[in-house]
């Protein structure tokens, strides 16, 4: 009898051709429901993100996030990139046909070819650069993560975790490495202030986490990027590649020409202040705005539309409106507002008995729940009464000026 091929470990540099070992890797992918990229071999098109949902004798069924072209013929060669515990592996398979909507059959790979763990070049970002990351996990009540960008590639990024914010009550927590479980989904992922790209939106998942000098560095893998997102990211990285080869005397660390000579780059204005740190908590404030529920009692019309637009541009996205104060009070009594609830109404329409009703509701909520109230457009705002600390007069929010925003953030407990 002929002897079978000697099995090599996945972590070795040689291709793995043992059918049982290949099937074990594929079965682990199926059980873990791990997403991985697959694309037509030899092309530079955007890869499809896939999950392995079924294994059979000589075939596997993959569930894709977007459909393959209808004209794709059976037998077309595809390339998969699989992540094992020790190594990333490249595998070649053939297209077998469509099984159902977004469900496609492929042949099993004959070998797994180990490839570089870092499939895409990674470009470092220095501490004095402004680029920083905001992320939100998919759990309930949910957590917001913030910190400066450490490196970036087409496949993902790494950033230093300066702050972790519990989103239901805006409480800062200090998690250990175990908090960042590998594979944890991050449905909201934003990179702010990349060169020539003020904001980049994506989704991702945790690839790894490590502690370095008492700081946690979190590596994230991007979810599937569309053509526009890929082009935006590629433009940023192309600029970084040019910077890498440019003389140091020409570019500052941010990739921009210095305006005032060397001293301009080295002076205090060139030093980065962490946007998630104590000196500038703007990153956490933005996360807090996104998770604050605002209920507005205003009659339909231009003023309400103006308030909606101003709140949206400021980052307050969870806004609900009703037409009258009585409707709003019914909602607030029924839902028992939590700590991230804020109520807004017009000052001119508030009667003394209405104000007493609001105060009674605030007292009923007890010490654990607050209901901040913003009275919009008070013609003669006064210093807040200590007994009514959670009722404030505010200018009507406007896109023309942001003088109201600091006061609203303070009332919402974000500063």
Secondary structure, 3 states (H helix, E strand, C coil): CCCCCCCCCCCCCCCECCHHHHHHHHHHHHHHCCEEEEEECCCCCCCEEEEEEEEECCEEEEEECCCCCCCCCCCCEEEEEEECCCCEEEEEEEEEEEEECCEEEEECCCCEEEECCCCCCCEECCCCCCCEEEEECCCCCCEEEEEEEEEECCCEEEEECCEEEECCCCEEECCCHHHCCCCCEEEEEEEEEECCEEEEEEEEEEEEEEEECCEEEEEEEECCCCHHHHHHHHHHHHHHHHHHHCCCCCCCCCCCCCCCHHHHHHCHHHCCCCCCCCCCCHHHHHHHHHCCEEEEECCCCHHHHHHHHHHHHHCCCEEEEECCHHHHHHHHHHHCCCCCEEEEEEHHHCCHHHHHHHHHHHHHHCCCCCCEEEEECCCCCCCCCHHHCCEEEECCCCCCCCHHHHHHHHHCCCC
